[in-house]
Amino acid sequence: MLLTPDDVRRKTFTSFTGLFRPDSYDADEVDMFLDEVETSLTVLGLELARLRKELSNG
């Protein structure tokens, strides 16, 4: 399933407050979300390229 702008806007991560790293986020959660963003952007980029080619072929 592709992410929507609303998905990105509303995404929250678990935060940690520690002695050496105050207000940091769970790196695994952030990495998983970035993987979803990358997948969505790749799919959308491929679809855009396909549509542009379709338009140029008339």
Secondary structure, DSSP 8 states (H G I E B T S, - for coil): ----HHHHHH----EE--SSSTTEE-HHHHHHHHHHHHHHHHHHHHHHHHHHHHHHT-
